[in-house]
Amino acid sequence: MSKLDAKIPHGPLAEKWTNHKNHMNLVAPNNRDKIDIIVVGTGLAGGSAAATLAEQGYNVKAFCYQDSPRRAHSIAAQGGINAAKNYQGDGDSTYRLFYDTIKGGDYRAREANVYRLAEVSANIIDQCVAQGVPFGRDYGGQLDNRSFGGVQVKRTFYAKGQTGQQLLLGAYSAMSRQIGKGRIKMYNRHEMLELVIVDGKARGIIARNLVTGEIERHSAHAVVIASGGYGNVYFLSTNAMGSNVSAAWKIHKKGAYFANPCYVQIHPTCIPVHGTQQSKLTLMSESLRNSGRIWVPKKIEDAVAIREGKLRPENIKEEDRDYYLERRYPAFGNLVPRDVASRAAKERCDAGFGIENNDTKEGVYLDFSTEIMKKGKEAALELNIHNPSEQMIYDLGKAWVEEKYGNLFVMYEKITADNPYVTPMKIYPAVHYTMGGVWVDYNLQSTIPGCFVLGEANFSDHGANRLGASALMQGLADGYFVLPYTIADYLSADIRTGAIPTSSPEFEQAENEVRKQIDFFINNNGKHSVDYFHKKLGHIMWNKVGMGRTPEGLQEAIKEIEEVRAEFWRDVKVPGTNDEMNMELEKALRVADFLELGQLMAIDALKREESCGGHFRWDHATPEGEAERDDENFKYVAAWEYQGADINQEVLHKEELIYENIEVKTRSYK
């Protein structure tokens, strides 16, 4: 495990995956029921993998900490899923999706994996349509598409503003069929707390029943981790409050390298923070940037008046509005990638033009008035209405917007009490997605044999910045169309192994380690709640390992996180017992992992002396404030090896990124 081998197949890029599949070992159908596979996480990646593997005949044990796979955080994805179908006839192709994804990730993703993702993307849409996913359709009944940031074509399939929910229901229905057949044994309300390695291979997990507190041993011939990202290390994020890094971090501590932890995506269209007691943030879909225009007042006095409640945004004249994305990036305008849009919003707010009346005065407007009037005029023409009134145009335009985005507007109004059809939405960047994750090879296997990692939990496809609508694409690609092939190649050697016993010393030791940690938390007579420490960590992370980073700030963060971590282990208070439902105990176990991860993120960000994608260093910026990459010294994947409790001792391994099919150049959206 000391050397990284990405196992990228030889041959032309467009033929790698096909040739690789043609030469992999298989497990015959009559042998598959001799093999057990554990899947941790049942979102789009884990759910699609569990369903497909069970459909093939393997025995699958699926684990989720929610009360149902339907509650996985994939449900929160709103805007859509990318695929290179080119239904619009506007120049899209597999290669263009591949190129846009590499460019969007600021040339820090592995070429072969990204091309495979683009290649299988079209199959995902066919699969989901067959499952009954209600994608949006045009007037003639054809599947509709919209644009997302960082592209100049329409390739995003959607189901209003609830695409993730509908796709997850498709995967869940496929899982339910296999649960009914007995091929998937579903463990709801269970959390993985340790990986068990026997003879150098992943052979099982230790899990806690979150209802009874019982500690359980589960064995398998391979373990699949599909547990999502680690954005909640910042405390405030768009992630569900239960989202955590623990499964991925546990396997890191057992030998799986953790790659590019500093690559965090800040999403530009979140509802701004409204107070110090807030526990999570709400995302407004990037799809809204198709129709909304982002602006702040041109005059600082107008911004001040808005913050003080003396001026309404709808009363600011058009010539007094600064549509700063359209001004700075005319070629892409409001549809620049997320990292670019986020930094531009921060720049305007730092300059004093923020419009939200919160502690930091941070917020900008997302305005739909132009689109409402434009679509209203188009609708009037289609209806053959001559000389329509302004009110009629507005009503027709509003109806069009409502059909496309209605549920998002309802959600916004319920949270803010503002009507976004009249008053522009208030938005500001927030932590959303993590491009870093467990290092995997081309087969999605970590540096631990038999431990595979899918979806947001791995690092493989998005480089330093993910394009919108690509998360759902990767999760379903990994689960439906990649892992079922690659895991068979690994499992082909296990058809004579037999069931893996849970009575071995390795299972005994792993269970004892889990019990020891739980007993510590229950018996530690501390003074502060888990959230007290999580908020402290989040404050450090956002201010010093957030949107803009400096060497001094990162060095301070490393030291401060160490101090918070020491205080946590000394003073954390967990009420209740370990033999019952105890959500504070769950949080304590997760925050312990976040504290270690947060320190590694700061170390990784300090080591990467360049700006790329979501990793922005103020000491590596162009005069115009854009990211300044250093391809000569940092065109590599940073894969970290755990070395014990002192995170400063982690060892860096580098996977050099080689681009044979595209030209690496400065990203420009102007």
RORORO-791825 format. One record per residue (C-alpha): residue in three letters; x negated, y negated, z negated. Coordinates in steps of 0.05 Angstrom, whole numbers, padded with zeros to 5 digits, always signed. Example, Ala and Ser with C-alpha at 12.3 -4.5 7.8 and 13.67 -1.06 7.14 Angstrom:
% residues 2
ALA-00246+00090-00156 SER-00273+00021-00143 
//
This chain:
% residues 670
MET+00000+00000+00000 SER-00060-00046+00003 LYS-00054-00059+00077 LEU+00005-00088+00115 ASP+00026-00047+00175 ALA+00086-00078+00210 LYS+00093-00016+00255 ILE+00113-00059+00314 PRO+00121-00014+00375 HIS+00077-00023+00435 GLY+00102-00043+00504 PRO+00141-00102+00534 LEU+00183-00142+00484 ALA+00249-00126+00518 GLU+00234-00051+00516 LYS+00205-00043+00446 TRP+00269-00025+00410 THR+00296+00022+00463 ASN+00230+00059+00469 HIS+00223+00062+00394 LYS+00292+00093+00385 ASN+00277+00143+00440 HIS+00216+00169+00404 MET+00238+00170+00331 ASN+00253+00234+00293 LEU+00325+00250+00280 VAL+00365+00287+00227 ALA+00412+00337+00260 PRO+00486+00329+00242 ASN+00488+00396+00205 ASN+00431+00374+00160 ARG+00455+00305+00140 ASP+00499+00328+00083 LYS+00436+00354+00050 ILE+00411+00283+00041 ASP+00431+00230-00009 ILE+00422+00155+00003 ILE+00432+00100-00049 VAL+00455+00032-00023 VAL+00450-00026-00072 GLY+00495-00083-00051 THR+00558-00078-00010 GLY+00561-00144+00028 LEU+00556-00145+00103 ALA+00487-00112+00105 GLY+00499-00060+00051 GLY+00572-00048+00069 SER+00558-00037+00143 ALA+00499+00008+00127 ALA+00538+00050+00077 ALA+00596+00058+00124 THR+00552+00077+00184 LEU+00508+00125+00145 ALA+00569+00160+00115 GLU+00602+00163+00184 GLN+00539+00199+00208 GLY+00547+00250+00153 TYR+00498+00230+00098 ASN+00520+00229+00025 VAL+00520+00155+00005 LYS+00522+00126-00065 ALA+00540+00052-00061 PHE+00532+00003-00119 CYS+00559-00066-00129 TYR+00563-00109-00192 GLN+00630-00138-00169 ASP+00696-00103-00183 SER+00702-00089-00108 PRO+00658-00093-00046 ARG+00709-00143-00020 ARG+00680-00193-00070 ALA+00609-00192-00043 HIS+00582-00262-00030 SER+00585-00249+00045 ILE+00658-00268+00037 ALA+00637-00341+00028 ALA+00607-00349+00098 GLN+00652-00396+00135 GLY+00630-00419+00203 GLY+00614-00359+00247 ILE+00568-00306+00274 ASN+00520-00313+00332 ALA+00517-00267+00392 ALA+00488-00274+00462 LYS+00551-00258+00500 ASN+00549-00320+00545 TYR+00625-00321+00551 GLN+00621-00396+00561 GLY+00575-00388+00622 ASP+00531-00444+00595 GLY+00464-00411+00603 ASP+00460-00367+00542 SER+00422-00300+00543 THR+00387-00251+00497 TYR+00322-00287+00510 ARG+00352-00356+00494 LEU+00381-00331+00428 PHE+00313-00300+00412 TYR+00277-00365+00430 ASP+00325-00410+00392 THR+00317-00366+00330 ILE+00241-00366+00333 LYS+00240-00442+00346 GLY+00292-00455+00292 GLY+00248-00416+00243 ASP+00190-00462+00261 TYR+00150-00405+00292 ARG+00142-00368+00227 ALA+00183-00305+00243 ARG+00160-00238+00271 GLU+00172-00237+00346 ALA+00192-00164+00355 ASN+00244-00165+00299 VAL+00276-00228+00324 TYR+00282-00202+00395 ARG+00315-00138+00370 LEU+00364-00180+00330 ALA+00383-00219+00393 GLU+00387-00155+00433 VAL+00436-00119+00387 SER+00478-00182+00372 ALA+00526-00169+00429 ASN+00542-00100+00401 ILE+00564-00131+00335 ILE+00621-00169+00367 ASP+00647-00107+00403 GLN+00643-00068+00338 CYS+00680-00120+00298 VAL+00734-00131+00351 ALA+00746-00056+00350 GLN+00754-00060+00275 GLY+00807-00113+00284 VAL+00768-00174+00261 PRO+00813-00233+00282 PHE+00762-00276+00318 GLY+00786-00343+00344 ARG+00812-00341+00416 ASP+00827-00393+00469 TYR+00894-00406+00501 GLY+00885-00349+00549 GLY+00869-00298+00495 GLN+00794-00295+00508 LEU+00745-00297+00450 ASP+00726-00369+00435 ASN+00658-00397+00416 ARG+00631-00459+00383 SER+00562-00490+00374 PHE+00519-00490+00312 GLY+00456-00529+00294 GLY+00392-00520+00334 VAL+00423-00496+00399 GLN+00451-00526+00462 VAL+00499-00470+00480 LYS+00564-00443+00449 ARG+00549-00374+00421 THR+00582-00373+00353 PHE+00643-00329+00344 TYR+00689-00348+00287 ALA+00753-00335+00249 LYS+00774-00405+00229 GLY+00732-00422+00168 GLN+00733-00353+00138 THR+00689-00312+00184 GLY+00650-00279+00129 GLN+00713-00256+00095 GLN+00742-00225+00158 LEU+00677-00190+00177 LEU+00670-00164+00106 LEU+00740-00136+00109 GLY+00721-00100+00173 ALA+00660-00069+00139 TYR+00701-00053+00077 SER+00754-00018+00118 ALA+00700+00025+00149 MET+00673+00039+00079 SER+00742+00055+00052 ARG+00752+00108+00106 GLN+00688+00142+00084 ILE+00705+00135+00010 GLY+00770+00171+00026 LYS+00731+00227+00059 GLY+00685+00233-00001 ARG+00623+00214+00037 ILE+00614+00149-00001 LYS+00615+00151-00076 MET+00630+00080-00097 TYR+00602+00052-00162 ASN+00637-00014-00175 ARG+00616-00057-00235 HIS+00547-00025-00235 GLU+00481-00063-00233 MET+00414-00034-00212 LEU+00362-00048-00266 GLU+00303-00006-00243 LEU+00275+00032-00184 VAL+00250+00103-00196 ILE+00189+00126-00157 VAL+00171+00200-00155 ASP+00107+00223-00121 GLY+00099+00154-00089 LYS+00170+00153-00058 ALA+00233+00116-00079 ARG+00277+00170-00107 GLY+00331+00136-00147 ILE+00353+00079-00192 ILE+00372+00064-00263 ALA+00439+00028-00266 ARG+00481-00002-00321 ASN+00556+00007-00322 LEU+00577-00065-00333 VAL+00643-00046-00365 THR+00620+00006-00416 GLY+00546-00013-00421 GLU+00525+00059-00406 ILE+00456+00068-00375 GLU+00459+00117-00317 ARG+00408+00154-00274 HIS+00422+00163-00200 SER+00377+00200-00152 ALA+00372+00201-00076 HIS+00323+00215-00020 ALA+00320+00141-00001 VAL+00341+00075-00032 VAL+00369+00017+00008 ILE+00368-00053-00023 ALA+00419-00101+00007 SER+00429-00147-00052 GLY+00427-00216-00019 GLY+00384-00277-00032 TYR+00354-00314-00091 GLY+00382-00385-00083 ASN+00409-00384-00155 VAL+00338-00392-00180 TYR+00356-00466-00173 PHE+00417-00456-00218 LEU+00459-00503-00175 SER+00469-00473-00106 THR+00523-00454-00057 ASN+00516-00381-00079 ALA+00567-00345-00122 MET+00546-00352-00195 GLY+00532-00277-00199 SER+00484-00276-00140 ASN+00415-00257-00165 VAL+00346-00231-00146 SER+00341-00173-00195 ALA+00345-00114-00148 ALA+00294-00144-00101 TRP+00250-00166-00158 LYS+00252-00098-00192 ILE+00225-00064-00130 HIS+00173-00119-00123 LYS+00148-00102-00193 LYS+00144-00029-00171 GLY+00101-00043-00110 ALA+00143-00076-00056 TYR+00110-00139-00031 PHE+00150-00203-00035 ALA+00143-00246+00028 ASN+00147-00321+00038 PRO+00184-00336-00027 CYS+00176-00412-00016 TYR+00221-00410+00046 VAL+00287-00437+00020 GLN+00342-00466+00063 ILE+00375-00530+00042 HIS+00444-00535+00074 PRO+00463-00606+00095 THR+00539-00602+00087 CYS+00554-00587+00014 ILE+00600-00626-00031 PRO+00554-00671-00073 VAL+00539-00657-00146 HIS+00591-00693-00189 GLY+00565-00682-00260 THR+00513-00651-00306 GLN+00560-00596-00329 GLN+00572-00569-00259 SER+00556-00495-00251 LYS+00556-00486-00176 LEU+00564-00524-00111 THR+00613-00516-00054 LEU+00592-00509+00018 MET+00630-00542+00076 SER+00618-00501+00139 GLU+00565-00523+00188 SER+00618-00513+00242 LEU+00646-00580+00220 ARG+00585-00613+00251 ASN+00615-00594+00318 SER+00670-00644+00306 GLY+00646-00689+00251 ARG+00596-00747+00256 ILE+00548-00759+00199 TRP+00535-00831+00177 VAL+00518-00879+00122 PRO+00530-00955+00120 LYS+00478-00997+00157 LYS+00480-01049+00102 ILE+00456-01032+00032 GLU+00508-01079+00003 ASP+00563-01037+00036 ALA+00533-00973+00005 VAL+00532-01007-00063 ALA+00604-01031-00055 ILE+00627-00960-00036 ARG+00592-00930-00097 GLU+00625-00982-00141 GLY+00694-00967-00112 LYS+00701-01037-00082 LEU+00701-01014-00009 ARG+00733-00956+00028 PRO+00691-00921+00082 GLU+00748-00922+00132 ASN+00746-00998+00128 ILE+00674-01003+00151 LYS+00671-01025+00223 GLU+00640-00978+00275 GLU+00582-01026+00288 ASP+00565-01025+00214 ARG+00557-00950+00211 ASP+00490-00915+00219 TYR+00500-00849+00254 TYR+00428-00832+00235 LEU+00424-00762+00265 GLU+00449-00788+00332 ARG+00400-00845+00327 ARG+00339-00803+00309 TYR+00354-00739+00349 PRO+00394-00759+00411 ALA+00386-00691+00447 PHE+00419-00652+00390 GLY+00452-00707+00349 ASN+00494-00679+00292 LEU+00475-00608+00311 VAL+00402-00610+00292 PRO+00378-00550+00250 ARG+00394-00550+00176 ASP+00326-00568+00150 VAL+00322-00628+00197 ALA+00392-00653+00179 SER+00378-00644+00104 ARG+00314-00683+00103 ALA+00346-00739+00144 ALA+00402-00745+00093 LYS+00351-00747+00036 GLU+00312-00802+00072 ARG+00374-00846+00078 CYS+00394-00835+00005 ASP+00323-00846-00020 ALA+00324-00913+00018 GLY+00386-00934-00021 PHE+00442-00920+00029 GLY+00474-00862-00009 ILE+00549-00868-00019 GLU+00566-00822-00077 ASN+00576-00850-00146 ASN+00536-00797-00183 ASP+00472-00800-00224 THR+00427-00799-00163 LYS+00471-00838-00114 GLU+00463-00781-00065 GLY+00515-00770-00011 VAL+00531-00785+00062 TYR+00594-00783+00103 LEU+00620-00730+00151 ASP+00673-00766+00192 PHE+00726-00735+00238 SER+00760-00798+00262 THR+00725-00798+00329 GLU+00742-00725+00343 ILE+00814-00733+00322 MET+00825-00790+00371 LYS+00786-00755+00426 LYS+00825-00690+00420 GLY+00890-00728+00412 LYS+00879-00762+00480 GLU+00862-00696+00512 ALA+00925-00664+00483 ALA+00968-00721+00507 LEU+00941-00712+00578 GLU+00954-00637+00575 LEU+01026-00652+00553 ASN+01033-00703+00609 ILE+01048-00758+00559 HIS+01034-00826+00590 ASN+01016-00886+00547 PRO+01018-00849+00480 SER+01018-00891+00418 GLU+00958-00892+00371 GLN+00999-00853+00320 MET+01018-00800+00371 ILE+00945-00793+00392 TYR+00925-00787+00319 ASP+00979-00734+00304 LEU+00960-00692+00364 GLY+00886-00697+00347 LYS+00898-00680+00275 ALA+00937-00618+00296 TRP+00878-00595+00339 VAL+00828-00604+00281 GLU+00876-00570+00233 GLU+00881-00509+00278 LYS+00805-00503+00281 TYR+00785-00520+00210 GLY+00849-00525+00170 ASN+00830-00481+00110 LEU+00764-00519+00102 PHE+00801-00585+00098 VAL+00850-00557+00047 MET+00792-00531+00005 TYR+00756-00599+00007 GLU+00819-00637-00013 LYS+00832-00589-00072 ILE+00762-00600-00098 THR+00755-00675-00087 ALA+00827-00701-00084 ASP+00808-00738-00019 ASN+00845-00727+00046 PRO+00789-00714+00097 TYR+00835-00729+00155 VAL+00837-00801+00130 THR+00775-00810+00086 PRO+00709-00781+00112 MET+00682-00721+00074 LYS+00626-00734+00025 ILE+00568-00686+00035 TYR+00496-00677+00012 PRO+00444-00622+00020 ALA+00441-00565-00029 VAL+00406-00498-00037 HIS+00440-00446+00006 TYR+00401-00388+00036 THR+00332-00358+00026 MET+00290-00338+00085 GLY+00238-00306+00041 GLY+00249-00237+00011 VAL+00220-00168+00006 TRP+00168-00154+00060 VAL+00191-00099+00109 ASP+00161-00068+00171 TYR+00196-00061+00238 ASN+00235-00002+00209 LEU+00261-00045+00151 GLN+00220-00004+00102 SER+00184-00040+00045 THR+00113-00023+00022 ILE+00146+00031-00021 PRO+00159+00093+00021 GLY+00233+00108+00022 CYS+00255+00039-00001 PHE+00289+00000+00054 VAL+00312-00072+00050 LEU+00367-00105+00092 GLY+00399-00172+00104 GLU+00381-00234+00064 ALA+00342-00190+00014 ASN+00287-00181+00066 PHE+00244-00234+00100 SER+00242-00210+00171 ASP+00284-00251+00220 HIS+00289-00325+00203 GLY+00219-00351+00192 ALA+00217-00416+00153 ASN+00289-00438+00170 ARG+00352-00400+00188 LEU+00397-00425+00244 GLY+00470-00430+00225 ALA+00513-00367+00238 SER+00452-00322+00240 ALA+00460-00293+00169 LEU+00521-00253+00188 MET+00487-00232+00252 GLN+00426-00205+00215 GLY+00466-00170+00160 LEU+00509-00132+00209 ALA+00453-00118+00258 ASP+00411-00087+00202 GLY+00468-00046+00174 TYR+00505-00023+00237 PHE+00451-00018+00289 VAL+00380-00016+00260 LEU+00375+00021+00194 PRO+00416+00082+00216 TYR+00362+00096+00267 THR+00300+00079+00227 ILE+00320+00113+00162 ALA+00333+00178+00199 ASP+00261+00177+00222 TYR+00239+00175+00149 LEU+00291+00225+00124 SER+00275+00277+00177 ALA+00220+00303+00130 ASP+00270+00313+00073 ILE+00319+00364+00100 ARG+00286+00419+00059 THR+00272+00377-00004 GLY+00338+00392-00039 ALA+00373+00349-00090 ILE+00327+00302-00129 PRO+00332+00318-00203 THR+00343+00261-00253 SER+00310+00299-00310 SER+00239+00284-00287 PRO+00190+00243-00330 GLU+00195+00186-00279 PHE+00270+00178-00291 GLU+00259+00184-00366 GLN+00206+00130-00366 ALA+00247+00082-00322 GLU+00308+00090-00367 ASN+00267+00077-00429 GLU+00239+00013-00399 VAL+00309-00011-00385 ARG+00334+00006-00454 LYS+00275-00029-00486 GLN+00289-00094-00449 ILE+00363-00092-00465 ASP+00349-00078-00539 PHE+00303-00138-00541 PHE+00356-00186-00515 ILE+00410-00159-00561 ASN+00366-00163-00623 ASN+00327-00227-00609 ASN+00351-00279-00658 GLY+00341-00339-00614 LYS+00371-00409-00615 HIS+00392-00423-00542 SER+00439-00393-00491 VAL+00416-00361-00426 ASP+00445-00420-00387 TYR+00403-00468-00427 PHE+00340-00437-00398 HIS+00370-00426-00329 LYS+00387-00500-00323 LYS+00317-00519-00346 LEU+00288-00474-00292 GLY+00335-00502-00240 HIS+00317-00573-00257 ILE+00243-00559-00247 MET+00256-00520-00182 TRP+00300-00573-00150 ASN+00256-00632-00168 LYS+00188-00601-00154 VAL+00200-00540-00109 GLY+00260-00568-00072 MET+00269-00608-00008 GLY+00204-00647-00014 ARG+00142-00617-00046 THR+00074-00645-00067 PRO+00011-00609-00092 GLU+00017-00646-00158 GLY+00090-00629-00167 LEU+00079-00556-00150 GLN+00021-00550-00200 GLU+00066-00582-00253 ALA+00122-00534-00235 ILE+00078-00473-00244 LYS+00057-00497-00313 GLU+00127-00519-00334 ILE+00159-00454-00312 GLU+00108-00415-00353 GLU+00128-00457-00413 VAL+00202-00446-00402 ARG+00189-00372-00392 ALA+00152-00367-00458 GLU+00207-00405-00494 PHE+00260-00360-00462 TRP+00228-00296-00489 ARG+00221-00330-00557 ASP+00286-00366-00566 VAL+00340-00336-00521 LYS+00404-00316-00556 VAL+00449-00261-00527 PRO+00513-00250-00567 GLY+00551-00184-00569 THR+00526-00113-00561 ASN+00498-00070-00505 ASP+00554-00018-00506 GLU+00609-00064-00479 MET+00622-00113-00424 ASN+00571-00168-00439 MET+00563-00221-00386 GLU+00511-00259-00426 LEU+00468-00197-00427 GLU+00476-00191-00351 LYS+00454-00263-00343 ALA+00395-00255-00389 LEU+00368-00196-00349 ARG+00376-00237-00284 VAL+00346-00302-00311 ALA+00285-00264-00336 ASP+00273-00245-00263 PHE+00288-00315-00237 LEU+00235-00344-00284 GLU+00181-00299-00254 LEU+00205-00311-00183 GLY+00208-00386-00192 GLN+00135-00387-00212 LEU+00116-00346-00151 MET+00156-00393-00106 ALA+00116-00452-00132 ILE+00050-00414-00123 ASP+00069-00395-00052 ALA+00089-00466-00035 LEU+00024-00493-00064 LYS-00017-00442-00024 ARG+00018-00459+00042 GLU-00015-00525+00058 GLU+00030-00544+00115 SER+00102-00564+00128 CYS+00146-00516+00166 GLY+00221-00508+00168 GLY+00251-00512+00098 HIS+00181-00516+00066 PHE+00165-00590+00069 ARG+00102-00618+00039 TRP+00097-00694+00036 ASP+00022-00688+00045 HIS+00034-00652+00111 ALA+00084-00698+00147 THR+00080-00737+00212 PRO+00085-00813+00209 GLU+00159-00805+00230 GLY+00172-00760+00170 GLU+00176-00694+00209 ALA+00144-00628+00189 GLU+00071-00620+00208 ARG+00052-00547+00217 ASP-00019-00519+00215 ASP-00017-00461+00264 GLU-00091-00450+00261 ASN-00092-00433+00187 PHE-00021-00414+00167 LYS+00011-00376+00223 TYR+00022-00316+00179 VAL+00071-00282+00133 ALA+00050-00290+00060 ALA+00064-00223+00026 TRP+00051-00222-00050 GLU+00032-00161-00090 TYR+00053-00157-00163 GLN-00004-00151-00213 GLY+00031-00153-00280 ALA+00065-00203-00326 ASP+00018-00261-00307 ILE+00048-00284-00241 ASN-00014-00326-00227 GLN-00051-00261-00215 GLU-00007-00238-00156 VAL-00049-00219-00095 LEU-00035-00251-00028 HIS-00034-00207+00034 LYS-00028-00238+00103 GLU+00009-00211+00163 GLU-00015-00251+00223 LEU+00041-00273+00269 ILE+00025-00260+00343 TYR+00067-00292+00397 GLU+00058-00260+00465 ASN+00124-00281+00498 ILE+00135-00353+00477 GLU+00093-00416+00473 VAL+00082-00440+00401 LYS+00092-00515+00401 THR+00116-00572+00357 ARG+00191-00567+00344 SER+00229-00625+00374 TYR+00303-00639+00374 LYS+00298-00710+00401 
//
